C-alpha cells in the first residue's frame, strides 16, 4: 500500500538519521535515501536544499526533542525543591539512551561534518544546556558562569553516556549502574562549582 506524500519528510529524516549512524556521513546521499523511502531524489529537494540542510535539520530536531524532554523534567522537579539538577541530569541520560540515533547526530559527528553546521545555530541549540546550569546556580548567575557550569556537568554525563552507547566499557561494568553513578557525579560537580575558579 503506497504511503501518502504527507509523511515523506519524516521518512526522509528517519532514513538519513539511520544512514548517518550505521554507515557514516559518507554514505548519506539523496539518491540512496530516495531509494529507501520510495520516492525520487528530486522529491527530497522539495524539503531540503542539499545534503547539509538535511543533516542540519536532524541536529535541530534532536535538540528540540532534548529541550522538550529537559523542560518537562524541570517542570516536574519544581514540586521537589533542591532536586532540579538531579532531575535534569537524569532526564538528559534518559533522552540519550532512548534516542541513541539523535544523540549520535547531535554530538558525535566528526569535525568535517559539524563544520558545515552554522556555529551560531549550534550555539543556540546548545543553549538547552543552560537549563542545567540555571538549575545548579539559580537565576542570578551570569551567562558565562552558567554556561561553564552547564558544560562541566554535561561533560561528566556525556563521557559516560558516549562510552556506554559505543559499547566501550568493560563488560564487568553494568551500563545502567554506570549511568546512575554518572548522574550522581554530575550532581556533585554542580555542588562543587562554587569552589571552582570564577574569574
C-alpha positions, 0 to 999 in steps of 0.5 A: 500500500503506497504511503501518502506524500504527507509523511515523506519528510519524516521518512526522509529524516528517519532514513538519513538519521539511520544512514548517518549512524550505521554507515557514516556521513559518507554514505548519506546521499539523496539518491540512496535515501530516495531509494529507501523511502520510495520516492525520487531524489528530486522529491527530497529537494522539495524539503531540503536544499542539499545534503547539509540542510538535511543533516542540519535539520536532524541536529535541530530536531534532536535538540528540540526533542532534548529541550522538550524532554529537559523542560518537562523534567524541570517542570516536574522537579519544581514540586521537589525543591533542591532536586532540579539538577538531579532531575535534569541530569537524569532526564538528559541520560534518559533522552540519550539512551532512548534516542541513541540515533539523535544523540549520535547526530547531535554530538558525535559527528566528526569535525568535517561534518559539524563544520558545515553546521552554522556555529551560531545555530549550534550555539543556540541549540546548545543553549538547552544546556543552560537549563542545567546550569540555571538549575545548579546556580539559580537565576542570578548567575551570569551567562558565562558562569552558567554556561561553564557550569552547564558544560562541566556537568554535561561533560561528566554525563556525556563521557559516560553516556558516549562510552556506554552507547559505543559499547566501550566499557568493560563488560564487568561494568553494568551500563545502567549502574554506570549511568546512575553513578554518572548522574550522581557525579554530575550532581556533585560537580554542580555542588562543587562549582562554587569552589571552582575558579570564577574569574 
